Amino acid sequence: MLKLLSLQGLRKSLEIEYPVTLVIEERGNSIYLDLIMVDENKRRRGYGTQVMNRIVDYADRNRMYIYLTPSGDYGSNVRRLKKFYKRFSFKKTKNRMFGMVREPSKSYLSYWQ
């Protein structure tokens, strides 16, 4: 499958376009999202949602899983983060290294086949 933009290219683009810091990497058919942090004075304006929509779209187009662990390390509320990620179809995982996983959208996959 042809990738039009690498994950790191997407990260750079998102960090230019939005007031966010991302720590994200690709390994095999998976994306590991270690940090998505919106600048403190720009929060609650929908930037996190817009960035997640772009990451999810990239993952779906490339048939990739996304793994992450909601954390309060940067002052976030873990319960609120879990609710946020559930909006993007993330589910709790039994994997001890990661708290949540999102599978590629099956409807998106069938659209492109």
N, C-alpha and C positions, 0 to 999 in steps of 0.2 A: 504494500500500500504506500502510495506517495504521500509524504508529509510535506505540506506547503511551507510550514514554519516549524522550526525545532522548538522544543519546550523551553529551552533557554532563550531563544529568540522571542517567544511569547512572553516570558518573564520580563525581559528587558522592555518590550513594548508596553506591557501593563504598568511597569514602574515609571515609565515616562508619561503615559496617558492618565494615570490615576495616582493619588497621594498614598501609595502603599509600598510596603517592603515585603518581598516574597523570598522564602527559602523553599525551593522546590527542585526535585530531581526525578529523572526518569531511569528506571532499571527494568529492562526486559519489556513486558507488557503492562508495567505498573508505573504510576506516578506517586511520589511520596511528597506530600505537602507538609512541611515542617513548620512553616510560619506564613501567615497572611496577616499583616498588621497595617491597619489604616492609621495614618497620622492622627494623633490624639485630637487636634483641633478641627479635624475634617470628618469625624465619626458621625454616624446616624444620618448620613446623607445618601446612602445607597451604593457607595463605592465598593464595599465588600461584596455585595450582591452582584454588581456588574462584573467584578473581577472573577468571582466564582462561576458566573455564567460562561465566561470566556474559557476558563480552565476546564469546566465540564464539557463544553462544546469540543475543545481540543481532544479530550479523553474519548468522547464518543466517536468522533471522526476517525480516531486512530485505534479504536477498540481497546482502550486501556482502562484498568482499574485505578482508582485513586484511594490511597490510604492516608489517614491522618489521626492525630490524637488531640482532641480539644484540651487546652491547658490554660490555667490561670496565671501562667508565668509573667505575662505582660499586663496584668491588671484586668484581664477579662473574666467574665463570669462563665464558668464551665457549663452550667445548666443552659445559659443563654446561647452559648456556642453550639452545644449539641442540638438545640432547637433550630438554630440557623442552618446547620449542616443537614439536618433531616429534610429541610425544604428542597435540598438538591439530591434527595434519594440516598443519602448516606445511612448506613445501618450499623448497629453495634456488631463488632467482630469478636470472635473467640481468640484471635491472635493476641498474644500477650504484649507484643511490641507496638501494636496499633489499636486504638480504641474504636475506629470507625472505618468502613470501607464503602466505596460506591462502585458498582459494576457498570460496565458500558450499557447504555440504554438499548434495549432490544428493539424498540420501535425505531430508533435512529438508525440502527444497523440494517433493519429490513428496508428502510427508505433508500439507503445507498447501495443495496445489493442489486 
